[in-house]
Amino acid sequence: MLYHPDKHRDPELKTQAEQLFNLVHQAYEVLSDPQTRAIYDIYGKRGLEMEGWEVVERRRTPAEIREEFERLQREREERRLQQRTNPKGTISVGIDATDLFDRYDEEYEDVPGSSFPQIEINKMHISQSIEAPLTATDTAILSGSLSTQNGNGGGSINFALRRVTSAKGWGELEFGAGDLQGPLFGLKIFRNLTPRCFITTNCALQFSSRGIRPGLTTVLARNLDKNTMGYLQWRWGIQSAMNTSIVRDTKTSHFTVALQLGIPHSFVMVSYQHKFQDEDQTRVKGSLKAGFFGTIVEYGAERKISRHSILGAAVSVGVPQGVSLKIKLNRASQTYFFPVHLTDQLLPSAVFYATVGPLIVYFAMHRLIIKPYLRAQKEKELEKQRESSASDVLQKKQEAEAAVRLMQESVRRIIEAEEARMGLIVVNAWYGKFVNDNSRKNEKVKVIDVTVPLQCLVKDSKLILTEASKVGLPGFYDPCVGEEKSLKVLYQFRGVLHQVMSADSEALRIPKQSHRIDADG
């Protein structure tokens, strides 16, 4: 009724009302048709734009329309199967830096350049795998690896074919070969026994110059509660062992305890990881592992440094292993690992520098390189987003301004009615990005005045906004594309001033006693 052209005599207002009325009419056409309304209710505008609805029978129920939409989505996903390879890779570079702490000065004092510590790469490992979906249930996996240590090394290549047999399980056949080992044949089976229990079995035959070496690994796992898993593992053949472990994973922590009895290694291990609830997903961890090989204490931390990258570092102190620093970078599906062996002895200086050194380097890099880079990337993305949506924002702005002009008469009547009953009067309202004490120096306020649109939504001295972005409300538009927005309202109720600020997608209900401005303050 507000946008109906016949309600406005002014030619300019009449033209603006016609444009907005056409938008309302388009919405009416979608919502008045049971089929298109069901599509929109379930999938929004994205569903209306999906190709293929023209061949769907009418008079379908919402459940049938949902099934049809999912069928169209599956067809589209199948067309994309050949484009997905899901590459995964690992690069590990072992560094021997023991000369920093365990120098043999007497032997090398006459050697040119012996005054500088000798740091060298003593081992490397590279592995890569790709997946090639053949059908909706079959996937081919190709993987390979190369390793070298102290000048000696080798490599292998593996091919696996995985088939999902049902919702409860899958099977995988594997074939491999390498220059150090002979052919490998393997079979892996996964099966859900119950909703809370599953089993994995891996059988392998490794051919070598010494003959055939069979191997069998079976893992039985069970959900002990909502956040806890129990595992039993039996490994026979190559490095036979029995292992039991309990893993508890919650929103704020990860705890593991494990016991293994085997040849050549038996050990007990306890580890704990604390997850901080911050934007950088910071995690601090520590573990203790003791067995026939000695005792190792390890502690470290990891943190998200960009959208797809996580950087971590850990210090390992053990007897007789010595002290090592392990640096790991996860970039999407690629892992880069750098274990640095510092000393074979338990030297306090090595432990100190392994702990403090990475922290100093990280904070310096984060402040001088990472943070400015991420800020520049964010500004670049925002600018790109603004450019791509500039014409749409301009159109929405014109529509919002036209809507505000058309609301003036209705708002005048609403204010008169509210004043008569000492009700709700919106004094001022702003929507957009506000600057606070934590904002950067050059940041500017980007807000629009939405006093009239909010007053127009007042009914019986109440204003109720649902839990959704307010950019779609009549008379609103986005003044800062891609940035966080808020709504600030100064209103009067029963002659007393109130004020509230809410996030963009936060529900809002006024008046409220908690919004009242203290007259003494």
C-alpha positions, 0 to 999 in steps of 0.5 A: 500500500505504501508503494502503490502509485495511486497513493501519490499525486506528485509525478516524481514520487509516482514514478519512484513508487511505480519502480518499487511497486514492480519489485513488490509485484515480482516478489508477489509472483514468486510467493503466490505460486506454491511451487516457486514459493516452496523453492524460495523458502528452502533455497532462496534466490539461488534456488530460483536461478537453478537451471532445470526447473522448467522440466519439473512437474507442477503441483509438487510438495515442498519435500518433492521440490527439495528432492528435485533440487538435490537431484539437479545439484548432484548432476552439477556435482557429477559434471565437476567430478573430473575437475577435482583432484584434491592434491595433498603434499608434504615436504620435510627438510631435516636440518643438522644444527648441532654445531651451534652447541656441540662444537669440536673446536680442537679438531677443526681449529686449523680448518679454513672457515671453522670459526663459523658453525656448520649447519647442513641439511642431512635428510629430505622427504617429499610426498604427493598424492592426487585423487581422480573421482571416476564415478560417484562411488569410485575414486582413483588415488595416485601417490609417490614419495622420495626420501634421502638421508646422508646421501642415500635415498629412494622412492616409491609410487602407489596406485589405489582404487577406492569404492564406497560400497554403502553408507556404512563402509568402503574398500580400497585396493593398493598397488605399489613399487619402489627402488628400495622395496619390491612390489606392494599389494594391499587391501583396506576395508572400513566398516561401521559396525554400529552407529557408535563403533567402526573397524578398519582392517589393512592387509599388505604383502611386501615383496623384497629380496628377502622374500614376502613380508605379510602385514596386518593392521586392525583398528577397532574404534568406539564412541565412549561419549559425545567427545571421547573416542577409544581405539584398539589397534593390533599390528602384526608382521612389520613392527608388530605391536598392540596399542590402545588409546583414548582421545577426548576432543572438545571445543577448548581442548584435545587430550590423548593417552596411549599405551603400546606394547610391541617390537621394537618399541613399547611406550606410554604417551600423554598429550594435551592441547588447549584451544583458544577461542580467538580469530587466529585459532591459537593452540598450545600443546604439550606431551610426555612419551616414555618407553624403551627408546627413552623419554621425550617431553615436547611442547609447542604452539600453532596459530593461523596466520592467514585464511589458508595457512597455519604456522606451528613450532614445537620443542622436543627434549629427550634422553638420549635424543637431545634437543630439537626444534620442529617448525611446521607450516600447513598451507591448504592441503600442503604441509612443510615440515622443518625438524632442526636437531640442535644438540645430542645432549640436554643443554639448557642453552639449547632449550632456551634458544629453541623456545625463545628464538621462534617466539621473537622471530614470529612476533617480529614477522607478524608485526612487520610482514604478516599483519601489513600483508594481510591488511593490504590483502583485505583492503584489496579484496574490499576494493574489488568487492566495492568495484564489482558491486558499485552499480548494484549498491547505487541502484539499492541506494536510489531505491532506498532514498525513493522509499524514504521519500514515499514513507514521509506521510506515513511516518508523520501519521505514526509519530502523531499517534505515538506522541498522543500515547507517549509511545515510541519515537525514533529520535535518530538512527544510523546504520553502517560502520562506526569508529571506536577506540580500537579502530585504525587512525585513518578509518572513517565512519560509513553510516546512513541515516535510517531514522525514517525507515525505522519509525515506519516499522513502529507498530503499537509502540514496538519495533521488532527486527528479526535475526537477519541482516538489516540491509534488506529492510525498506529504506536501507542499503549497504554503505560499506560493502564487505565490512562489519555493520551495526545499527545505532538507535536513539529513541524516546519512550514515555518521555525518556531517552533510550539508546541501543547499538546492535550488530547487523544480524542481531535481533532487536526488540525495543523498547527495553528498560536496559536501553534507558539512558541514566539522566544523572550520567 
